[in-house]
Amino acid sequence: STSIVVLANKQDVPGAMPLETIQNLMAEMTGGSRGHLHWQAASALRGEGVNEAFDWLIADIAQRRHCGDHYQHHHQSNQSVNPVADKNFSAT
């Protein structure tokens, strides 16, 4: 499976769509599909959230490469669609 990071950039701009709203809209559009998905609020201008997103991406790829297909199957079947429940979730 593919590791996907969704960056909600421009969170420093007044009126920016909140991460939770983006998550809800995407869940409606995709039917709440599962996979290796990480949501990250970000402000590239302020340097917030970008490093955390790449840290998650690198760790997710490394973990799946290390553990192989058994981990992928187990992890996908237990993956939460709600990224707020994910211990790696960061809204900063």
Beta strands, then each sheet from edge to edge (+ up, - down):
strand 1: 3-8
strand 2: 36-41
sheet 1: 1+ 2+
end
